[in-house]
Amino acid sequence: MKELTKKCIGLISKTLVELGQTKSDKDILILASTLAEDLVRDWKMMRWDDIEESFRTGIRESDEFHLSVKTYYKWIRAQKKLIDEDTWAKNNQEQYTKRRELTYRKKNGTGLLTIQKLLK
């Protein structure tokens, strides 16, 4: 859990900078700890790069300009929906076109970690 919290601190800090916000170190630690707990509890089947991509896309494409738990839940939920739609299309052998939004996922073997691996 400690490794995951460290990664969350980095992600929260980067997100705040990209949104042009400032928070105290204490606030960043609280928000990062909350994110780590939420990932373990509610999003443990997602990969870390999926979480990073949800934040990246959320910053650039949503109307949410204030980082909060509600904001990152919207971003992660939107990313999970894309992944689920992509998986459904593959599993149902439809005419399949790779989703542009998921091109970062083709980095197999690059050492990207799932949330579960960060907990060990």
N, C-alpha and C positions, 0 to 999 in steps of 0.2 A: 504493500500500500504506500510505503514511503517513496518508492520510485515513481509510482503513478502520480502522487501528489507533486513531486518535483516537476514532472512533465506538465502537469496542470498549471503550476505556477508560471512556467515559461509561456504556455499558451495564453493564459489570462493576461500576463504582462504584455505580450505581443499584441493581443487583441485591443487592449486599452490604448496602446500607442497608435495603432492603426485607426482607431475610432476618435483619436484626439482627446482622450480622457485621462485624468489622473486620479489615482486612489492611493491611500496610505498603504504602507507595507502590510499592516495588520489587515486591512480590507482585502488586499490581494490574497493573503494567506487564507482568510476565511472563505473567500469565493473559490479559490483553488481547492481547498479541502472539501467544500460542498460539491464541487464538480467531480472530484475523485470519488466521493461517496456515491453520487448519482450514477456515475459510469459503472461502478461495481454493482449497484442495486438494479438499475433500470436499463443499462445499455451494454452489459457485459459481453454480448455476442458481437458487438461491433469492433472493428479493428481501429487501432490508434490513428492510422492515416485517414480513416473515415471521419473520425472526430475532428482532426485538424482541417480536413476539407470542409466539413460542415461550418466551422468557424470562418474559414476563408470565404466561402460562398456567402455566408450570412452577412459578413461585413460589407461585401461588395454589392450584393444584390437585394438585400432586404431593406425595409424602411425602419428597421430597428437601429437606433444610434446610441443606445444606452445599454451597456452590458449588465445583465442581471440573470438570475436563474431562469426566469420566464423566457428571456431572450435566447439563451443558449439551448433551452429545451425546444423552442421553435426551430432553431437552426438544425439541431441533431435530428429531430423528427422529420424534417424535410429531406435531409440526407438519407435517412433510413428508408423513406418512401421511395426515393430514386433507386436505392439498392434493391429493395423488394420488387419493384417493377422490373428491374433488369434481370433479377433472378427468376421471376415468374416467366418472363419471355424466353429465357434460356431453357427452363424446365419444360415448357410447353411446346418447344421446337417450332415456334412461329417464325415467320420471316423476321430475322433478328438483325437489327442494326445496333451497333455498340453506341451506347449513350455517351455523348460528348462530355457530359458532366462527370463521368466515371473513368475517364482516361487515366487518371492517376493510379487506379487500381491495377494496372498492368505491370507494376513494378515487382513482380514475383521474384523472390530470392534476394531482395535488397535489404533484408534484415528488419523490415517493418514489423512492429510487434502488435499483437492483439492486446486488449485490455487484460485478458486472463493471464497472459505471459508476464505482464508487468506486476501482477500480484504475487508471483512466485518468488 
